């Protein structure tokens, strides 16, 4: 692709508004800020993390099949999925939940920008870079965005005592309203549910 065409494509993608609301900047306790900062500064390369290593390739193949219509390039799909699985697992989140959130937030467009300035796959607000990150952290970078997004969602789940619906509301800046949590959970359950090999339950729809 010629440089000018590539620039125009990236500019178009970056200008695409996302669904996201606005995560609200709140004061963080020093120990919380320190823990979150350590989390987003982790430089380990993403990899599939499963208790049974044989399950990883099966998960990757199935999720790649479901994502193909949105991301035609296989290498990009597998890179994204590997990073999602790694960062979500590392944060103690269900990777399928994170896929549902990304579907709602950005439609898997890593250059998405919301009307209020949230950026990337998980629509992270830039103030988080100043609060817990470093000046060189780029929220349009796939791995960086996922690391921030998963760290932030884990933080919200913790401060909400495990209440996922309230945590999702905080993540979107719509705490107390059901629309956004219902969208995320619906996308998770309809499109990304993973029951593992050998299950006799009905799998998620593609």
Kinemage of the C-alpha trace (Angstrom):
@kinemage 1
@onewidth
@group {chain A} dominant
@subgroup {mainchain}
@vectorlist {calphas} color= white
{ca unk a 1} P 0.000 0.000 0.000
{ca unk a 2} L 1.341 3.438 -0.944
{ca unk a 3} L 2.264 5.749 1.966
{ca unk a 4} L -0.439 8.306 1.125
{ca unk a 5} L -3.178 5.669 0.943
{ca unk a 6} L -1.986 4.145 4.227
{ca unk a 7} L -1.998 7.563 5.904
{ca unk a 8} L -5.542 8.262 4.697
{ca unk a 9} L -6.735 4.860 5.882
{ca unk a 10} L -5.255 5.346 9.350
{ca unk a 11} L -6.659 8.866 9.559
{ca unk a 12} L -10.126 7.571 8.658
{ca unk a 13} L -9.942 4.820 11.251
{ca unk a 14} L -8.699 7.203 13.924
{ca unk a 15} L -11.588 9.564 13.223
{ca unk a 16} L -14.206 6.833 13.592
{ca unk a 17} L -16.242 7.575 16.727
{ca unk a 18} L -16.717 4.736 19.202
{ca unk a 19} L -19.631 3.831 21.458
{ca unk a 20} L -17.752 4.663 24.627
{ca unk a 21} L -18.886 7.104 27.234
{ca unk a 22} L -16.304 8.662 29.516
{ca unk a 23} L -14.366 6.969 32.287
{ca unk a 24} L -14.236 9.512 35.086
{ca unk a 25} L -10.975 10.536 36.653
{ca unk a 26} L -11.010 9.831 40.355
{ca unk a 27} L -8.413 10.158 43.071
{ca unk a 28} L -6.527 6.895 43.622
{ca unk a 29} L -5.087 5.734 46.916
{ca unk a 30} L -1.299 5.649 46.751
{ca unk a 31} L -1.113 1.858 47.039
{ca unk a 32} L -3.762 1.405 44.337
{ca unk a 33} L -2.030 3.810 41.972
{ca unk a 34} L 1.284 2.047 42.586
{ca unk a 35} L -0.181 -1.398 41.880
{ca unk a 36} L -1.912 -0.202 38.706
{ca unk a 37} L 1.265 1.536 37.560
{ca unk a 38} L 3.247 -1.686 37.971
{ca unk a 39} L 0.588 -3.539 36.005
{ca unk a 40} L 0.576 -1.211 32.992
{ca unk a 41} L 4.374 -1.042 32.945
{ca unk a 42} L 4.749 -4.805 32.531
{ca unk a 43} L 6.693 -5.475 29.342
{ca unk a 44} L 6.200 -9.244 29.080
{ca unk a 45} L 5.313 -10.393 25.568
{ca unk a 46} L 1.727 -11.705 25.300
{ca unk a 47} L 1.289 -15.462 25.127
{ca unk a 48} L -1.593 -17.885 25.548
{ca unk a 49} L -2.058 -18.870 29.195
{ca unk a 50} L -4.132 -21.997 29.853
{ca unk a 51} L -3.985 -24.538 32.664
{ca unk a 52} L -4.125 -27.184 29.946
{ca unk a 53} L -1.698 -26.054 27.199
{ca unk a 54} L -3.558 -28.145 24.621
{ca unk a 55} L -6.616 -25.948 25.059
{ca unk a 56} L -4.810 -22.813 23.856
{ca unk a 57} L -4.620 -23.648 20.130
{ca unk a 58} L -8.268 -24.790 20.173
{ca unk a 59} L -9.375 -21.533 21.776
{ca unk a 60} L -7.297 -19.470 19.368
{ca unk a 61} L -8.649 -21.272 16.301
{ca unk a 62} L -12.273 -20.909 17.417
{ca unk a 63} L -12.006 -17.258 18.431
{ca unk a 64} L -10.124 -16.529 15.199
{ca unk a 65} L -12.984 -18.058 13.215
{ca unk a 66} L -15.505 -15.856 15.006
{ca unk a 67} L -13.412 -12.722 14.508
{ca unk a 68} L -12.591 -13.318 10.836
{ca unk a 69} L -15.391 -11.150 9.434
{ca unk a 70} L -14.124 -8.170 11.458
{ca unk a 71} L -10.374 -8.716 11.004
{ca unk a 72} L -9.660 -10.616 7.755
{ca unk a 73} L -5.898 -10.828 8.282
{ca unk a 74} L -5.117 -14.033 10.200
{ca unk a 75} L -1.849 -12.790 11.673
{ca unk a 76} L -3.512 -9.669 13.066
{ca unk a 77} L -6.434 -11.688 14.446
{ca unk a 78} L -4.188 -14.129 16.247
{ca unk a 79} L -1.950 -11.369 17.574
{ca unk a 80} L -4.963 -9.532 18.976
{ca unk a 81} L -6.527 -12.654 20.454
{ca unk a 82} L -3.284 -13.777 22.072
{ca unk a 83} L -2.866 -10.349 23.672
{ca unk a 84} L -6.500 -10.307 24.865
{ca unk a 85} L -6.194 -13.758 26.409
{ca unk a 86} L -2.900 -12.913 28.107
{ca unk a 87} L -3.841 -9.481 29.464
{ca unk a 88} L -7.314 -10.568 30.596
{ca unk a 89} L -6.017 -13.681 32.361
{ca unk a 90} L -3.230 -11.668 33.961
{ca unk a 91} L -5.824 -9.236 35.349
{ca unk a 92} L -8.096 -12.036 36.576
{ca unk a 93} L -10.730 -11.360 33.906
{ca unk a 94} L -12.566 -13.672 31.527
{ca unk a 95} L -11.009 -13.133 28.065
{ca unk a 96} L -14.431 -13.635 26.480
{ca unk a 97} L -15.831 -10.779 28.587
{ca unk a 98} L -13.019 -8.567 27.326
{ca unk a 99} L -13.805 -9.544 23.722
{ca unk a 100} L -17.438 -8.579 24.309
{ca unk a 101} L -16.358 -5.240 25.763
{ca unk a 102} L -14.076 -4.534 22.798
{ca unk a 103} L -16.888 -5.382 20.385
{ca unk a 104} L -19.164 -2.829 22.054
{ca unk a 105} L -16.538 -0.173 22.724
{ca unk a 106} L -14.634 -0.006 19.448
{ca unk a 107} L -15.840 -2.729 17.094
{ca unk a 108} L -12.240 -4.065 17.141
{ca unk a 109} L -10.891 -0.838 15.624
{ca unk a 110} L -7.631 -0.147 17.433
{ca unk a 111} L -7.583 3.441 16.139
{ca unk a 112} L -11.096 4.284 17.381
{ca unk a 113} L -11.621 7.585 19.182
{ca unk a 114} L -14.826 8.349 21.077
{ca unk a 115} L -16.473 11.789 21.075
{ca unk a 116} L -14.947 12.414 24.518
{ca unk a 117} L -11.447 11.277 23.566
{ca unk a 118} L -11.344 7.650 24.731
{ca unk a 119} L -8.858 5.732 22.604
{ca unk a 120} L -8.220 2.368 21.063
{ca unk a 121} L -9.686 -1.105 21.382
{ca unk a 122} L -10.902 -0.770 24.974
{ca unk a 123} L -11.506 2.982 24.777
{ca unk a 124} L -9.145 4.141 27.493
{ca unk a 125} L -9.255 7.794 28.503
{ca unk a 126} L -5.873 9.583 28.154
{ca unk a 127} L -5.884 10.787 31.770
{ca unk a 128} L -4.951 7.236 32.806
{ca unk a 129} L -1.548 7.631 31.165
{ca unk a 130} L -0.851 10.591 33.456
{ca unk a 131} L -2.307 8.844 36.520
{ca unk a 132} L -0.664 5.429 36.327
{ca unk a 133} L 1.468 5.283 33.185
{ca unk a 134} L 4.386 6.881 31.406
{ca unk a 135} L 4.602 9.599 28.764
{ca unk a 136} L 5.735 7.125 26.107
{ca unk a 137} L 2.675 4.870 26.517
{ca unk a 138} L 0.627 4.907 23.302
{ca unk a 139} L -3.032 4.010 23.795
{ca unk a 140} L -3.359 3.165 20.108
{ca unk a 141} L -0.796 0.403 20.535
{ca unk a 142} L -2.691 -2.873 20.704
{ca unk a 143} L -0.908 -4.428 23.679
{ca unk a 144} L -0.652 -1.181 25.647
{ca unk a 145} L -4.342 -0.465 25.248
{ca unk a 146} L -5.349 -3.950 26.344
{ca unk a 147} L -3.023 -3.792 29.339
{ca unk a 148} L -4.516 -0.479 30.456
{ca unk a 149} L -8.087 -1.543 29.743
{ca unk a 150} L -7.824 -4.817 31.647
{ca unk a 151} L -6.047 -3.149 34.570
{ca unk a 152} L -8.735 -0.457 34.772
{ca unk a 153} L -11.637 -2.925 34.544
{ca unk a 154} L -10.041 -5.067 37.264
{ca unk a 155} L -9.744 -1.955 39.441
{ca unk a 156} L -13.409 -1.106 38.945
{ca unk a 157} L -14.502 -4.670 39.737
{ca unk a 158} L -12.451 -4.561 42.933
{ca unk a 159} L -13.833 -1.240 44.162
{ca unk a 160} L -17.375 -2.433 43.349
{ca unk a 161} L -16.893 -5.564 45.437
{ca unk a 162} L -17.119 -7.895 42.451
{ca unk a 163} L -20.289 -6.349 41.008
{ca unk a 164} L -19.631 -6.642 37.266
{ca unk a 165} L -22.577 -4.510 36.162
{ca unk a 166} L -21.502 -1.571 38.307
{ca unk a 167} L -17.875 -2.045 37.254
{ca unk a 168} L -18.858 -1.950 33.585
{ca unk a 169} L -20.874 1.180 34.245
{ca unk a 170} L -17.810 2.824 35.741
{ca unk a 171} L -15.682 1.689 32.819
{ca unk a 172} L -18.054 3.397 30.405
{ca unk a 173} L -18.826 6.420 32.551
{ca unk a 174} L -22.473 5.387 32.851
{ca unk a 175} L -22.606 4.051 36.416
{ca unk a 176} L -26.161 3.278 37.505
{ca unk a 177} L -27.558 2.782 33.994
{ca unk a 178} L -28.147 -0.699 32.585
{ca unk a 179} L -27.758 -0.103 28.846
{ca unk a 180} L -23.998 -0.420 28.569
{ca unk a 181} L -23.490 -3.384 30.933
{ca unk a 182} L -26.306 -5.206 29.141
{ca unk a 183} L -24.665 -4.566 25.765
{ca unk a 184} L -21.300 -5.900 26.927
{ca unk a 185} L -22.674 -8.965 28.678
{ca unk a 186} L -24.950 -9.640 25.709
{ca unk a 187} L -22.037 -9.497 23.257
{ca unk a 188} L -19.967 -11.714 25.561
{ca unk a 189} L -22.664 -14.379 25.872
{ca unk a 190} L -23.894 -14.329 22.274
{ca unk a 191} L -20.623 -14.107 20.383
{ca unk a 192} L -17.644 -15.020 22.552
{ca unk a 193} L -18.671 -17.642 25.088
{ca unk a 194} L -16.087 -20.407 25.405
{ca unk a 195} L -16.949 -23.653 27.142
{ca unk a 196} L -13.806 -25.564 26.315
{ca unk a 197} L -13.300 -28.865 24.511
{ca unk a 198} L -15.499 -31.798 25.423
{ca unk a 199} L -18.369 -29.656 26.752
{ca unk a 200} L -21.891 -30.891 26.036
{ca unk a 201} L -23.296 -27.364 26.384
{ca unk a 202} L -24.322 -25.157 23.489
{ca unk a 203} L -21.459 -22.975 22.245
{ca unk a 204} L -21.769 -19.273 21.492
{ca unk a 205} L -23.084 -18.168 18.150
{ca unk a 206} L -20.424 -17.027 15.659
